[in-house]
């Protein structure tokens, strides 16, 4: 059990984000949403497109298929708060 706890701790501390949480400007996010329309036509997922556009490494977001969940994660963790 202790080995698993150490592995989990190491995994959590080793994940580094390219962008910092709460660092993406609201206006940039809204501009990207307009741009996403084209990427949706090329079969990219909402979170996948966001991660690529803003250089974010967040596997939950990248692989999530539900755009509402992605939007909730993005607004809660990545958009800068005023």
C-alpha positions, 0 to 999 in steps of 0.5 A: 500500500505504501508503494502505491501511495509513493507512486501516486505522489510521484506522479502528481508532483511530476505532472508539469503544465506548460501554461500555469493554472489560472493564467489564460485571459478570458478574452483569449478564451472567448476568441479561441471558442470562435476559432474552435468551430473550424477545429470541430469540423476537423473532428477535434475534441473541445478539450483537445483543441484547447490544450493544443491552442494554449499549450496546456498539458491536462490529460483529463481535459485532452481526452474528455469528450463532453464539451460541457465538462471541458468548459467547466474544467477550463473555467474553474482551473485555467481561466484567469480570475479577475 
